[in-house]
């Protein structure tokens, strides 16, 4: 079986400092303890460190797929039989144009590129990923029958996901921890996700939509202040009397929010 070298990011330490650390037996980032067969390479390293990665991708050895490397901190040239897999979230082509990444290293690594679009461009994958994470963390925490409310699903689909799948996984884990009845509602999602899509669930005529929005705002205020009508009314900029009238209109009782249930 061929060995795999994962080429990742670096903390940007100086080359000479890294050599001294390796010789002393210290770990440097993902790279090596003494006597490791192969230290991790660093594709997104400062220019002086990138030079170290060039030799491993240069096929001067007669054997098939053999590569020549010099270990970080070592003086001996070694012959290794590896596959090089490089991954990055950066636009290396633009970085080459800007002089921020070595052109020769880029073209030696860019043999068989595989592009993975960000999650925001794969909206159809979100429900499948959510289902997977619900099962994963439901099993881990001991909660069964987890499901996502339509309003919460609309927020998940509308989010831009700058953190990609890791961000989605964290959001679902948080919601699984918070839910008490197995239903993932919008209020269990991070506040930053709720603001951009506050009107996602509104339907019908303008009067109907305004009524839905009013009920939603009152409900969220009561949830935030655990049924304290005075504080909720103050947060909404209305009097406590008006708050009481609106709650009766929508059939809301403050005691239910004090128990933590909507």
N, C-alpha and C positions, 0 to 999 in steps of 0.2 A: 504494500500500500504506500502511495506517495505521501510524504509529509506535507502539511499545509502551513504556510507562513501567513499570518494575518497582519496586514500592513495598516496601522491605524494612526491616530493622532499622537502628538507628543506634548510634553509640558514645556518644551523649548529650552531645556538645559543646555549649557555649553558642551561642546564635544570633548574638550580636555577634562572638564569636570566629570562628565559621564565616565570617561576612561578611568580616572582615579577611583571613582566610586566602585566600578566593576572590579578593578584590581583588588580593592579592599574587601570585596564580598558583599557590598550593599546592593539592595534592589534599586533600580532606576526606572520609575514608571512601570511599564509592563515588561521591561527587559530584565535581564538575567541575574540569577545566582551564579556563582562560580561553577564551572564544569557543565553548564547547560549545553546541550548539543547545538542549539541555535537561538540566538537572541532575537527578540522581536524587532522588526524593521519599522521605520517611522516615515510614512509618506508625506505627512503634512508638517515636516520639521523645518527649522531654519535652514538656509541654503548650505551652511557648512556641515550640517548633519545629513542633508540629503545625499551628499556625495557617498556616504557610507552605504546607501541603498542601491547605488548604481551597479556595483559589481555583481550582486546576486542575480541581476536580470540580464547579464551579459553572457552569452553562450560561447565561451572560448574553450570549454572542455570538450574532449572528443566523445565522451559518453552521452547517450541520449538524455536530454533534459538536465544534464549536470550543470551546476552553477559554482562559481568561485566566490567565496566571501572571506572577509577578515573580521573576526569577532570584535565587538566594541571592547577596547581595552587590551586586545591581544595583538601579537606581532606575526602570527602564523596564518598563512592563506589556506583555507579549507575548501574541499570540494563537497558540495551537498546536492542531494537529489530532491527537489521540492517543487511545489506549485505555489505561485505567489498570488494571493487574493487581496486586493486593495479595495477599501470601502471609504467613502467620504460623503458628507452632506454638502460639501462646498462645490462651487463651479470651478473646477480646476482649469478648464479651457480659458475662462476669463482671467483666472489668476496667472496663467502663463502669459497672457497678453499684457497684464499689468506688471509683470516682472516679479510676482510674488511666489511663483513656483517654477522649479527648473524645467525647461522645455524638454531636455533630453530624458529626464526621469519620467516626465508625463508620457512621452511617446513609447518608452520602454514598458511602462505599466499598462498602457491603453491598448492591449492586444484584443481582448474580447469584452467590451463594455456591456454591462447590463444595467439598464435604467429602471429604477423603481419610483414611480410617481408618488408625490406626497399624498397623505390620506385625504386631504381636501379635494383631490382630483379622482378619488375612488370612493365616492359616496355610497355606491352599492355594497361596498365591503363593510360599512359601519354596522348594519344590523347583525351580520354574521359574527363580527368581532365582539359586539356587545353580548350576544348570546353565549359566546365562548367564555368571556370574562365573567358573566353572571354564574355560569356553571362552575368555573374555576374557584372564584372567591366564595360562592355559596357553599361549595363543598368544604372549603378551608375553614369558613367561619361556622358552618353548621346550619345554614339557612336553605330551605328547599322551596320550590315553586316560585322563584323570583321572576318578575315580569316588569316590563317598562310601560308606563302610561303613554298614550299617544302624544300628549303635550310634551313630555320629556323626550320622546323620540324625535319630535320636530326640532327641539333645541339641539339634540345631538347631531342631527343631519345639517343644521344651519351653521354649526360652529366651524371655524376655519382650521382648527387643529394644528397650530404652529408646532406643537410637540409631537405630532404624528401619533403612532400607535401607543407609545409609552404614555402620552397624555391621556388618551382614551382609556387605557387600562387603569390609570390612577383615578380617573373620574368614576369609573364603574366600581372600583374597589371601595372608594369613599361612600358611594351611594349604597352599596351592599351593607357596609358597616352601619349606616345611619337608619336604614329602613327597619320599621318595626312590624310591618304587615306584609312584607314581600313585594310591595309595589314601589317601583322607582318613579317618584313624582318629580316635577320640576324643582320643587323646593329642596330636594336632596342633591341637586347638582350645584357646582360651584357658582357663587353669585356672578362672577364675571361672564359665565355662559348665559345667564338668564337675561341680562340687560339688553344685549343686541337683538333679542328676539322676543321682546315682551308682548308683541301683538300676534305671535305665530298662531295661537289657538283661537283667535277671535273669528267668528263666523256670523253670517246673516247681514241684516240691515245695519245702518249706522246707529240707530237707537239701541238695537240689540247688542252691537259690538261695544258701545259705550257702557252699557249695563254690565256686560261680561267683564270689561276692564275694571269698572268700579268694584265689583265683587272680588275680583282677583287681588286688587290693591288692598282692600280691607282685610281679606283673608291673610295675605302675606304680613300685614302689619300686626294682626292679632297673633300670628305664629311667632313673629320676632319678639313681641313683648309678652308672650305667654298669657294671652287673654286679658291683659291690663288695658282696659278701654281708654283710660285717660292718656296713657303714654302712646297708644296706637293712634288715637285721634290727633294728638299733638304732632306726631310724625307725619300725618297726612294733611295737616294744616286745616283741620275742621274742629268744630266744638264737640264735646263729649255727647251733648244732646243729639246733634246730627249723626254722630257715630252710632248711637243707640237706635235711631230711626232707620238708618241704613242696614244695620244688623238684623232688625226685625223684618225688614223688607226682603232680605236674602236668606232669612231663616238661620242665622248664625248665632250661636250662644258662646259667651266668653268662657264658660266652664269647660267646654270641650277643648279649647286651646290650652287651658291650664293643665289638662291631663296630657297634652302633647299630641292630641289627635285633631285633625281638621274637621 
